[in-house]
Amino acid sequence: YNVTAIAEGALRGNTKITYISVPYSVTEVGKYAFKGCASLTKVSTLKYVKNIYQEAFEGCTSLTTIGATNYRITLPSVEMIGVRAFRRVSQVHRVYISSKNLTTIKRGAFSECSGITKFNVVSTKLNSMGKYALYRTCLLYTSPSPRDGLLSRMPSSA
């Protein structure tokens, strides 16, 4: 069987799981799929995932890595990031969304991710970034550059 989606609430509240290997065939992560998986530290890849729904990873407080680079969430194909999808994922330092087709980051998507210091979006199709999308992150200086799409921390000399 080809797994194409991670079901709504699939592992919600599982505090024992530490690593998840996601097949390349997966294109959707359902609502609450990993919500509250407090011991989860790494997800192998979300390489072909287009939609990450509401609160999919909310409260994964030990999560450091999605993809190959430690302390980074890498999303190469995502088109939509749902409401509070990554809320309270506080161990991640960088978010790199290399998808050229990202159109929507919904309300509170990365709120309370206190470890984020860099947020890079490549897509020129991003037309909606919801209220509080980056609330309570370490992104003190959020000035997107049309050249590189980077939101980063204010330099300490400023």
C-alpha positions in Angstrom: 0.0 0.0 0.0 1.0 3.5 -0.7 0.5 5.8 2.3 -0.5 9.2 1.1 -1.7 10.9 4.4 -1.1 10.8 8.1 -4.6 10.6 9.6 -6.2 13.1 11.9 -5.1 12.4 15.4 -3.0 9.4 14.3 -0.5 9.6 17.2 -2.0 12.4 19.2 -0.7 12.5 22.8 1.7 9.6 22.4 4.5 10.6 24.8 6.7 7.5 24.1 7.5 8.0 20.4 10.8 9.8 19.7 11.3 9.4 15.9 9.0 9.1 12.9 10.0 8.0 9.4 7.6 9.5 6.9 7.4 7.8 3.5 7.9 10.0 0.4 4.4 9.1 -0.7 2.8 11.2 2.1 1.3 14.5 0.9 -0.8 15.5 3.9 -0.4 15.6 7.6 -3.9 15.6 9.2 -5.2 17.7 12.1 -3.7 16.9 15.5 -1.7 14.0 13.9 1.2 14.4 16.3 -0.2 16.9 18.8 1.2 16.6 22.2 3.9 14.0 21.3 6.2 15.6 23.9 9.1 13.1 23.4 9.2 13.3 19.6 12.6 14.7 18.6 12.9 14.0 14.9 10.8 13.5 11.8 12.7 12.0 8.9 11.2 14.2 6.1 8.1 15.9 4.9 9.6 16.2 1.4 6.4 15.8 -0.6 3.9 17.0 2.0 1.7 19.8 0.5 -0.7 20.4 3.4 0.0 20.4 7.1 -3.3 20.8 8.9 -4.4 22.4 12.2 -2.3 21.7 15.2 -0.5 18.8 13.5 2.7 19.2 15.6 1.4 21.5 18.3 3.0 20.8 21.7 5.8 18.6 20.3 8.1 20.4 22.8 11.1 18.1 22.2 11.0 18.2 18.4 14.3 19.6 17.0 14.3 18.4 13.4 12.1 17.8 10.4 14.4 16.8 7.5 18.1 16.2 7.4 19.5 19.4 9.1 19.4 19.4 12.9 17.4 22.1 14.7 15.6 23.0 11.5 12.2 22.4 10.0 12.6 21.9 6.2 9.5 22.0 4.0 10.4 21.6 0.3 6.8 21.1 -1.1 4.4 22.6 1.3 1.5 24.8 0.0 -0.5 25.3 3.2 0.4 25.4 6.9 -2.6 25.2 9.1 -3.7 27.0 12.3 -1.2 26.5 15.1 0.4 23.6 13.1 3.8 24.0 14.8 2.7 25.9 18.0 5.0 25.4 21.0 7.7 23.5 18.9 10.3 25.4 20.9 13.5 23.5 20.2 13.7 24.3 16.5 16.1 27.2 15.6 15.4 27.6 11.9 12.5 27.2 9.5 13.3 26.8 5.8 10.4 26.6 3.4 11.9 26.0 0.0 8.6 25.3 -1.7 7.9 27.7 -4.5 4.1 27.0 -4.2 3.5 28.0 -0.6 0.4 30.2 -0.5 -0.9 30.2 3.1 0.6 30.2 6.6 -2.5 30.3 8.9 -3.0 31.9 12.2 -0.6 31.1 15.0 1.2 28.5 12.7 4.6 29.0 14.5 3.4 30.8 17.6 5.3 30.2 20.8 8.2 28.6 19.0 10.7 30.5 21.2 13.8 28.9 19.7 13.2 30.2 16.1 15.8 32.7 15.1 15.6 32.4 11.3 12.5 31.9 9.1 13.1 31.6 5.3 10.4 31.5 2.7 11.3 31.1 -1.0 7.8 31.2 -2.4 6.6 34.3 -4.2 3.1 33.0 -4.1 2.6 33.5 -0.4 -0.5 35.6 -0.2 -1.7 35.0 3.3 0.1 34.9 6.6 -2.3 34.7 9.5 -2.4 36.8 12.6 0.1 35.6 15.3 1.8 33.3 12.8 5.2 34.1 14.4 3.9 35.2 17.8 6.4 34.7 20.7 9.3 33.6 18.5 12.8 35.0 18.7 12.2 36.9 15.5 12.5 40.4 16.9 13.2 42.0 13.6 10.8 40.7 11.0 11.6 42.6 7.8 11.1 40.3 4.8 13.5 40.9 2.0 12.1 40.5 -1.4 15.5 39.3 -2.4 15.9 36.4 0.0 12.6 36.0 1.8 14.4 35.9 5.1 13.0 36.9 8.5 15.7 36.9 11.1 16.7 38.1 14.6 17.7 41.7 15.1 21.5 42.1 15.2 22.8 42.5 18.8 24.5 45.8 17.9 21.2 47.4 16.9 
